[in-house]
Amino acid sequence: RLSLRACSCTMAEGMTVEEPLDLIRLSIDERIFIKCRGDREIRGRLHAYDQHLNMVLSEVEEIAYVKEEVAGKDEPEIKAHRRGIEMMFVRGDSVTLVSPPLKTA
């Protein structure tokens, strides 16, 4: 059983993170990075989310990594297939990692 210890962390802009979803809340209307099951990565602007990590993103770039067999080689090559999507709904049960944007000075 996972136990989360209550900890209050303050972000650079003075916003407090006390619960795991607070980090997501602070990323509303910001670009985020998401890793999903099935070797997919998504980058986009977060518009909405819920407690299940279902998310609505805009200005999305999706990268799907696909193994492709190559004649004459023992190992398959991994190719990145990219596509741009105007709006996307991401189902929370496919999400394995969410990273807020890096804040630069």
Secondary structure, DSSP 8 states (H G I E B T S, - for coil): --------EE-TTS-EE-SHHHHHHTTTTSEEEEEETTTEEEEEEEEEE-TT--EEEEEEEEEEEEEE--TT-SS-EEEEEEEEEEEEEE-GGGEEEEE------
